[in-house]
Amino acid sequence: MQWRVIDSDEALEQLVERERDCKMVAVDTEFMRRDTYYPQVALVQRCFEADRGMAWLVDPLRVVDTSPLAALLRDDDVI
């Protein structure tokens, strides 16, 4: 499997716009629990049905505006 890191707001927006017509998306999250009482999201992994063999690794510590991702996950037409 190949992977690419998404580490800016612009890159996340471009990715979500490119995959806007997807019907399925897989999501996995990794959390960091060090130095805090509450888990902090450290990585969001995404795979789209059209990009078989490609994983998109979203760095939530560098991406400030996650609204494109939230909109995609709220879309009733996407599984």
Secondary structure, 3 states (H helix, E strand, C coil): CEEEEECCHHHHHHHHHHCCCCCCEEEEEEEECCCCCCCEEEEEEEEECCCCCEEEEECCCCCCCCHHHHHHHHCCCCC
